[in-house]
Amino acid sequence: MKAFRPTNNQSKGGFTLIEMSLVIVVLIALMTTGIFFSSAIGTWNAGRLASETLRSVYVAQRTYMADHPTSTMSSLTEAKLIHYLPDQASTFPKVEGLDSTLRSININVSPPVVKDSSGSTYDPSGDPNDSLWDVGE
């Protein structure tokens, strides 16, 4: 009896178990990388929003001090600065921390900083000059 051997124009159908396993491993690796970077982007975005808010308060501070040159930084209040904020803000801005709690801004220092519940500076990035969670230098 003659053994059947496929000719060159005939091909095997389907994939081997190794090929399928390799594809699944690559897909899992890509999904894991995507999930990791999407959480990092959320953290970065929160810092970016905080720094934008702090920059607008910083500009309001500078503008107020230019209009009132005899005032001191320690005499600033939210009521004095609110008229100098962009877009005619009706309330003084707050910053949302990484734990989703609203944090206030210390306007009596220049540049302004985000305060935590104890009154100390809140900067999860750990670097006061990186322009995330602060105005930067």
N, C-alpha and C positions, 0 to 999 in steps of 0.2 A: 504494500500500500504506500502511496506517495503522500508525504507530509505537505500540508498546505502552508505556503509562505506568501505573505502579502507582497505584491509587486510595488514598484516605486510610485505608481499613481494611486495606490490605495493607502489610506491613512487610518491610524487608530482613532477612535472616537473617545472624547472625554478627557478628564485630567487625572493625574495620579494623586494619591493621598499626600505625597510630599509637596506637590505643587499647590494643592488646596491649603495645606497647613501653612506654607510660606506666605501665601496671599493673606490669610487670616492674621498671621503674626504682624505683617506689615500694616494692615488696616488698624489693628489694635494700637500699634506704636504711633501711627498718625493721629488717631483719636485721642490718645493720652497726651501727646504734645499739644494738640489743639485745646484741650481742656485746661492744661497748665497755663498756656499763654492767655487764654481768655480770662482767667482769674487774675493774672498779673496785669492785664490791661485794665480791669476794673479798679485795682488798687492805684495804678498810675493815673487813671481818669479822676479819681477822688482827690488825689494830690494836685492835679492840674487845676481842677475847679477851685480848690482851696487857695492856690497861689493866685489865680485870677481875681478872686474875691479880695485877697489881701492887697493885691496891686491897686484895685479900685479904691480901697480904703486909704492906701498910701498916697495915691494921687489926691484924694479928698483932703488928707492931712496937709500935704504940701500946698494945695490951693488955699485952704483956710489960713494957714500960717502966712502965706503971701498977702492975703487980704487983711490980716490982723497981725502985723509984725510985732506988736508988744505982748501978744499972748505967749504962754509957755505950753509946752507939750503936755505937762501934767494937768493943765486946766481944761484940756479937751474933753468934751462929752459927746455922746452919740447924737444928742439933739443939735449940737453945733455943727457936726459933720454931715448930717443926713442931707442937707441941702446941697452939698458939694459932691455927692455920689452921682454916678452916671444914671441916666434914664429916670430921673426924678423918683428915686426909690421912696416908698412910703414907710418902710421899716428898715431898721439897720440890719445888714446882712449877718448871717451866722454861717458857720462852716460845719459840714457833716463829717465826723470822724470815721475811721475804718470800722468802728463798732456801731455805726449808724446813729450815734447820739449827736445832737446839735451842740456845737461849742461856740463860745463867744470870742470876740477879738479884743485884745488889749490895745487900745488906741492911744494910751499914754506913753508909749515908747515908739521910736522911729528907727527902723520900719516896724509896722504893727506885727504882732504875733498872735497865733491861735492859743487860747487858754484851755486847759482841761478843768475838771471840776474842782481841783485843789488850788487853782490859780496859777499853776506853773505852765511853762511853755509846752505845747503839744506839737511834736514833730516826729511822726512815726518813721520818717526816712532817716533820722539820726544825724543828718548833715544840715547845718543852718545856712549853708551857701549853695545848695543844689537847686534852689527855686521850686522845690516841691514842698508843700506845707509851709512855705515861708516866702518872703519877697526876694530873699537872696541878696548877695552883695554884688 
